[in-house]
């Protein structure tokens, strides 16, 4: 028996959400003696380009959708800015404003990713 098209779309969306919310950045940010994740800087750069950055983009898109859905709850509580920072700005910064292969530092000033400067 085949699932209906809406059921398949819902399942695909839930799978994408689970994958986007998986703490991959925490696993990839572990330090080794050589200050690289894999032990080789070139491999770190390749993994960043092929795996981490696309996941960051997916996370930012899902975060934006979640932010819009959460607006009716965040406006009355005054947490719109906090929610936007956590769900949109930080994933976008991690995806686009970080040296390739560096999983911890963002921006020109190399501040820790996701932390207030």
MDTraj code that builds the backbone (N, CA, C; nanometers):
import mdtraj as md
import numpy as np

residues = "UNK UNK UNK UNK UNK UNK UNK UNK UNK UNK UNK UNK UNK UNK UNK UNK UNK UNK UNK UNK UNK UNK UNK UNK UNK UNK UNK UNK UNK UNK UNK UNK UNK UNK UNK UNK UNK UNK UNK UNK UNK UNK UNK UNK UNK UNK UNK UNK UNK UNK UNK UNK UNK UNK UNK UNK UNK UNK UNK UNK UNK UNK UNK UNK UNK UNK UNK UNK UNK UNK UNK UNK UNK UNK UNK UNK UNK UNK UNK UNK UNK UNK UNK UNK UNK UNK UNK UNK UNK UNK UNK UNK UNK UNK UNK UNK UNK UNK UNK UNK UNK UNK UNK UNK UNK UNK UNK UNK UNK UNK UNK UNK UNK UNK UNK UNK UNK".split()
xyz = np.array([
    [0.0836, -0.1166, 0.0000],
    [0.0000, 0.0000, 0.0000],
    [0.0890, 0.1241, 0.0000],
    [0.0598, 0.2207, -0.0853],
    [0.1382, 0.3434, -0.0955],
    [0.0719, 0.4549, -0.0166],
    [0.1553, 0.5372, 0.0447],
    [0.1041, 0.6506, 0.1205],
    [0.0566, 0.7589, 0.0242],
    [-0.0387, 0.8376, 0.0695],
    [-0.0886, 0.9465, -0.0145],
    [0.0179, 1.0540, -0.0282],
    [0.0015, 1.1387, -0.1271],
    [0.0988, 1.2455, -0.1514],
    [0.1131, 1.3392, -0.0304],
    [0.0033, 1.3849, 0.0341],
    [0.0198, 1.4693, 0.1529],
    [0.0952, 1.3981, 0.2658],
    [0.0711, 1.2686, 0.2814],
    [0.1407, 1.1939, 0.3865],
    [0.2894, 1.1850, 0.3566],
    [0.3246, 1.1630, 0.2293],
    [0.4666, 1.1573, 0.1920],
    [0.5322, 1.2932, 0.2115],
    [0.4625, 1.4013, 0.1767],
    [0.5175, 1.5359, 0.1958],
    [0.5378, 1.5655, 0.3434],
    [0.4427, 1.5273, 0.4259],
    [0.4555, 1.5487, 0.5705],
    [0.5724, 1.4691, 0.6260],
    [0.5857, 1.3451, 0.5832],
    [0.6967, 1.2617, 0.6299],
    [0.8309, 1.3208, 0.5865],
    [0.8383, 1.3694, 0.4629],
    [0.9623, 1.4299, 0.4143],
    [0.9952, 1.5568, 0.4924],
    [0.8950, 1.6372, 0.5227],
    [0.9163, 1.7593, 0.6000],
    [0.9638, 1.7267, 0.7411],
    [0.9039, 1.6272, 0.8038],
    [0.9463, 1.5874, 0.9377],
    [1.0891, 1.5333, 0.9369],
    [1.1240, 1.4549, 0.8353],
    [1.2602, 1.4037, 0.8234],
    [1.3589, 1.5183, 0.8064],
    [1.3259, 1.6149, 0.7218],
    [1.4136, 1.7308, 0.7020],
    [1.4289, 1.8101, 0.8315],
    [1.3209, 1.8246, 0.9058],
    [1.3258, 1.8973, 1.0326],
    [1.4152, 1.8256, 1.1333],
    [1.4018, 1.6937, 1.1432],
    [1.4850, 1.6165, 1.2352],
    [1.6315, 1.6282, 1.1969],
    [1.6611, 1.6160, 1.0671],
    [1.7996, 1.6272, 1.0222],
    [1.8552, 1.7667, 1.0476],
    [1.7742, 1.8687, 1.0282],
    [1.8214, 2.0062, 1.0487],
    [1.8451, 2.0355, 1.1958],
    [1.7676, 1.9745, 1.2826],
    [1.7803, 2.0024, 1.4247],
    [1.8798, 1.9103, 1.4947],
    [1.9335, 1.8139, 1.4225],
    [2.0343, 1.7252, 1.4802],
    [2.1580, 1.8070, 1.5120],
    [2.2144, 1.7878, 1.6286],
    [2.3287, 1.8710, 1.6699],
    [2.4582, 1.8334, 1.5969],
    [2.4600, 1.8457, 1.4655],
    [2.5799, 1.8109, 1.3891],
    [2.6935, 1.9075, 1.4158],
    [2.6618, 2.0339, 1.4369],
    [2.7693, 2.1298, 1.4588],
    [2.8436, 2.1011, 1.5884],
    [2.7742, 2.0508, 1.6902],
    [2.8420, 2.0196, 1.8159],
    [2.9386, 1.9033, 1.7972],
    [2.8987, 1.8048, 1.7186],
    [2.9867, 1.6917, 1.6929],
    [3.1057, 1.7355, 1.6100],
    [3.0821, 1.8171, 1.5086],
    [3.1907, 1.8598, 1.4213],
    [3.2836, 1.9604, 1.4871],
    [3.2406, 2.0234, 1.5943],
    [3.3223, 2.1260, 1.6582],
    [3.4178, 2.0701, 1.7634],
    [3.4242, 1.9387, 1.7772],
    [3.5154, 1.8801, 1.8744],
    [3.6590, 1.9078, 1.8321],
    [3.7449, 1.9288, 1.9331],
    [3.8850, 1.9598, 1.9058],
    [3.9709, 1.8363, 1.9168],
    [4.0675, 1.8294, 1.8312],
    [4.1737, 1.7318, 1.8418],
    [4.3022, 1.8103, 1.8606],
    [4.4109, 1.7399, 1.8845],
    [4.5377, 1.8062, 1.9107],
    [4.5773, 1.9011, 1.7987],
    [4.5411, 1.8695, 1.6754],
    [4.5827, 1.9520, 1.5622],
    [4.4876, 2.0688, 1.5366],
    [4.3882, 2.0890, 1.6253],
    [4.2905, 2.1970, 1.6112],
    [4.2068, 2.1827, 1.4844],
    [4.1879, 2.0588, 1.4398],
    [4.0980, 2.0297, 1.3287],
    [4.0007, 1.9224, 1.3745],
    [3.8930, 1.9079, 1.3035],
    [3.7934, 1.8080, 1.3387],
    [3.8381, 1.6701, 1.2923],
    [3.8839, 1.6614, 1.1693],
    [3.9201, 1.5325, 1.1118],
    [4.0682, 1.5011, 1.1248],
    [4.1477, 1.5980, 1.1660],
    [4.2917, 1.5796, 1.1720],
    [4.3620, 1.6343, 1.0495],
    [4.2848, 1.6733, 0.9496],
    [4.3401, 1.7275, 0.8261],
    [4.2591, 1.8502, 0.7855],
    [4.3238, 1.9610, 0.7683],
    [4.2554, 2.0875, 0.7365],
    [4.1784, 2.0794, 0.6045],
    [4.2356, 2.0168, 0.5029],
    [4.1672, 2.0052, 0.3733],
    [4.0395, 1.9224, 0.3850],
    [4.0438, 1.8174, 0.4646],
    [3.9243, 1.7356, 0.4855],
    [3.8187, 1.8135, 0.5622],
    [3.8611, 1.8933, 0.6605],
    [3.7673, 1.9805, 0.7315],
    [3.6978, 2.0750, 0.6341],
    [3.7740, 2.1333, 0.5439],
    [3.7159, 2.2270, 0.4472],
    [3.6162, 2.1563, 0.3554],
    [3.6512, 2.0364, 0.3093],
    [3.5607, 1.9610, 0.2219],
    [3.4322, 1.9230, 0.2958],
    [3.4452, 1.8750, 0.4193],
    [3.3266, 1.8381, 0.4978],
    [3.2392, 1.9601, 0.5243],
    [3.3037, 2.0725, 0.5498],
    [3.2296, 2.1965, 0.5731],
    [3.1501, 2.2353, 0.4485],
    [3.2159, 2.2319, 0.3349],
    [3.1521, 2.2728, 0.2092],
    [3.0410, 2.1773, 0.1664],
    [3.0639, 2.0478, 0.1805],
    [2.9705, 1.9486, 0.1264],
    [2.8592, 1.9128, 0.2237],
    [2.8874, 1.9131, 0.3545],
    [2.7883, 1.8668, 0.4514],
    [2.7358, 1.9793, 0.5401],
    [2.8254, 2.0494, 0.6085],
    [2.7836, 2.1414, 0.7140],
    [2.7132, 2.2648, 0.6589],
    [2.7676, 2.3246, 0.5557],
    [2.7046, 2.4473, 0.5025],
    [2.5661, 2.4209, 0.4440],
    [2.5464, 2.3149, 0.3639],
    [2.4089, 2.2883, 0.3186],
    [2.3123, 2.2623, 0.4344],
    [2.3584, 2.1906, 0.5383],
    [2.2715, 2.1691, 0.6550],
    [2.2418, 2.3003, 0.7259],
    [2.3399, 2.3899, 0.7303],
    [2.3165, 2.5213, 0.7900],
    [2.2122, 2.6006, 0.7140],
    [2.2167, 2.5920, 0.5821],
    [2.1177, 2.6616, 0.4997],
    [1.9786, 2.6027, 0.5219],
    [1.9692, 2.4708, 0.5255],
    [1.8403, 2.4061, 0.5525],
    [1.7895, 2.4464, 0.6905],
    [1.8795, 2.4494, 0.7883],
    [1.8402, 2.4907, 0.9229],
    [1.7893, 2.6336, 0.9272],
    [1.8536, 2.7224, 0.8505],
    [1.8096, 2.8619, 0.8467],
    [1.6722, 2.8742, 0.7811],
    [1.6478, 2.7974, 0.6761],
    [1.5172, 2.8014, 0.6087],
    [1.4082, 2.7486, 0.7026],
    [1.4343, 2.6375, 0.7682],
    [1.3366, 2.5822, 0.8617],
    [1.3193, 2.6759, 0.9811],
    [1.4297, 2.7368, 1.0269],
    [1.4208, 2.8334, 1.1364],
    [1.3363, 2.9540, 1.0995],
    [1.3486, 2.9996, 0.9746],
    [1.2677, 3.1125, 0.9286],
    [1.1204, 3.0758, 0.9274],
    [1.0892, 2.9563, 0.8786],
    [0.9494, 2.9113, 0.8790],
    [0.8981, 2.8995, 1.0222],
    [0.9793, 2.8436, 1.1101],
    [0.9393, 2.8323, 1.2505],
    [0.9216, 2.9673, 1.3164],
    [1.0091, 3.0611, 1.2814],
    [0.9987, 3.1968, 1.3352],
    [0.8653, 3.2599, 1.2965],
    [0.8277, 3.2447, 1.1711],
    [0.7004, 3.3021, 1.1239],
    [0.5827, 3.2368, 1.1958],
    [0.5885, 3.1045, 1.2106],
    [0.4807, 3.0335, 1.2803],
    [0.4742, 3.0752, 1.4273],
    [0.5899, 3.1039, 1.4872],
    [0.5953, 3.1377, 1.6300],
    [0.5607, 3.2831, 1.6593],
    [0.5504, 3.3671, 1.5581],
    [0.5236, 3.5093, 1.5819],
    [0.4032, 3.5374, 1.6716],
    [0.2913, 3.4682, 1.6541],
    [0.1781, 3.4971, 1.7433],
    [0.2089, 3.4722, 1.8914],
    [0.3113, 3.3908, 1.9191],
    [0.3469, 3.3606, 2.0568],
    [0.4615, 3.4479, 2.1067],
    [0.5481, 3.4919, 2.0166],
    [0.6640, 3.5703, 2.0582],
    [0.6342, 3.7196, 2.0670],
    [0.5395, 3.7677, 1.9893],
    [0.5059, 3.9110, 1.9938],
    [0.4511, 3.9493, 2.1314],
    [0.3531, 3.8766, 2.1849],
    [0.3001, 3.9172, 2.3158],
    [0.4026, 3.9048, 2.4290],
    [0.4969, 3.8142, 2.4159],
    [0.5940, 3.7940, 2.5238],
    [0.7189, 3.8797, 2.5066],
    [0.7295, 3.9495, 2.3936],
    [0.8442, 4.0362, 2.3694],
    [0.9726, 3.9614, 2.3386],
    [0.9622, 3.8399, 2.2862],
    [1.0815, 3.7596, 2.2570],
    [1.1080, 3.7438, 2.1077],
    [1.0552, 3.8350, 2.0276],
    [1.0734, 3.8276, 1.8824],
    [1.2221, 3.8370, 1.8476],
    [1.2935, 3.9324, 1.9076],
    [1.4354, 3.9499, 1.8762],
    [1.5175, 3.8269, 1.9146],
    [1.4914, 3.7711, 2.0321],
    [1.5645, 3.6512, 2.0753],
    [1.5394, 3.5345, 1.9808],
    [1.4132, 3.5161, 1.9432],
    [1.3779, 3.4068, 1.8533],
    [1.4415, 3.4264, 1.7167],
    [1.4383, 3.5480, 1.6649],
    [1.5001, 3.5755, 1.5348],
    [1.6504, 3.5505, 1.5397],
    [1.7140, 3.5891, 1.6490],
    [1.8586, 3.5681, 1.6612],
    [1.8919, 3.4194, 1.6625],
    [1.8195, 3.3432, 1.7429],
    [1.8502, 3.2007, 1.7583],
    [1.8112, 3.1177, 1.6362],
    [1.6984, 3.1492, 1.5744],
    [1.6467, 3.0642, 1.4674],
    [1.6838, 3.1106, 1.3278],
    [1.7228, 3.2368, 1.3113],
    [1.7545, 3.2872, 1.1772],
    [1.8974, 3.3402, 1.1697],
    [1.9302, 3.4397, 1.2522],
    [2.0603, 3.5055, 1.2401],
    [2.1771, 3.4118, 1.2673],
    [2.1720, 3.3375, 1.3770],
    [2.2837, 3.2495, 1.4111],
    [2.3073, 3.1404, 1.3065],
    [2.2026, 3.0707, 1.2578],
    [2.2282, 2.9724, 1.1515],
    [2.2816, 3.0362, 1.0227],
    [2.2319, 3.1547, 0.9873],
    [2.2836, 3.2213, 0.8677],
    [2.4283, 3.2648, 0.8872],
    [2.4607, 3.3145, 1.0058],
    [2.5984, 3.3535, 1.0339],
    [2.6897, 3.2314, 1.0272],
    [2.6469, 3.1206, 1.0860],
    [2.7275, 2.9992, 1.0856],
    [2.7471, 2.9468, 0.9432],
    [2.6472, 2.9647, 0.8589],
    [2.6546, 2.9147, 0.7227],
    [2.7362, 3.0053, 0.6312],
    [2.7195, 3.1362, 0.6419],
    [2.7776, 3.2267, 0.5427],
    [2.8887, 3.3179, 0.5935],
    [2.9079, 3.3286, 0.7238],
    [3.0039, 3.4257, 0.7755],
    [3.1084, 3.3570, 0.8635],
    [3.1685, 3.2529, 0.8071],
    [3.2647, 3.1726, 0.8806],
    [3.3694, 3.1228, 0.7819],
    [3.4971, 3.1220, 0.8209],
    [3.5997, 3.0696, 0.7310],
    [3.5742, 2.9213, 0.7013],
    [3.5993, 2.8808, 0.5794],
    [3.5779, 2.7423, 0.5388],
    [3.6647, 2.6495, 0.6226],
    [3.6038, 2.5508, 0.6836],
    [3.6750, 2.4539, 0.7653],
    [3.6914, 2.4939, 0.9109],
    [3.6534, 2.6144, 0.9473],
    [3.6602, 2.6599, 1.0867],
    [3.5197, 2.6506, 1.1437],
    [3.4980, 2.5581, 1.2353],
    [3.3644, 2.5313, 1.2862],
    [3.3304, 2.6101, 1.4121],
    [3.4187, 2.6977, 1.4556],
    [3.3954, 2.7683, 1.5810],
    [3.3912, 2.9197, 1.5703],
    [3.4583, 2.9783, 1.4732],
    [3.4730, 3.1237, 1.4699],
    [3.3989, 3.1839, 1.3507],
    [3.3265, 3.2918, 1.3777],
    [3.2479, 3.3592, 1.2752],
    [3.2914, 3.5052, 1.2627],
    [3.2627, 3.5636, 1.1488],
    [3.2851, 3.7062, 1.1279],
    [3.4303, 3.7438, 1.1089],
    [3.4508, 3.8688, 1.0698],
    [3.5852, 3.9205, 1.0464],
    [3.6656, 3.9267, 1.1753],
    [3.5964, 3.9452, 1.2895],
    [3.6658, 3.9527, 1.4174],
    [3.6878, 3.8165, 1.4800],
    [3.6424, 3.7104, 1.4135],
    [3.6586, 3.5715, 1.4565],
    [3.6010, 3.5457, 1.5967],
    [3.4814, 3.6018, 1.6220],
    [3.4145, 3.5762, 1.7496],
    [3.3569, 3.4345, 1.7477],
    [3.3304, 3.3753, 1.8658],
    [3.2702, 3.2428, 1.8690],
    [3.1324, 3.2461, 1.8023],
    [3.1058, 3.1530, 1.7155],
    [2.9785, 3.1484, 1.6436],
    [2.8619, 3.1372, 1.7405],
    [2.7576, 3.2148, 1.7156],
    [2.6367, 3.2093, 1.7962],
    [2.6434, 3.2848, 1.9268],
    [2.7520, 3.3539, 1.9528],
    [2.7630, 3.4282, 2.0775],
    [2.7623, 3.5765, 2.0486],
    [2.7073, 3.6510, 2.1416],
    [2.7049, 3.7960, 2.1290],
    [2.8463, 3.8488, 2.1363],
    [2.8769, 3.9415, 2.0463],
    [3.0115, 3.9980, 2.0424],
    [3.0369, 4.0887, 2.1571],
])
top = md.Topology()
chain = top.add_chain()
for i, resn in enumerate(residues, 1):
    res = top.add_residue(resn, chain, resSeq=i)
    for name in ("N", "CA", "C"):
        top.add_atom(name, md.element.get_by_symbol(name[0]), res)
traj = md.Trajectory(xyz[None], top)
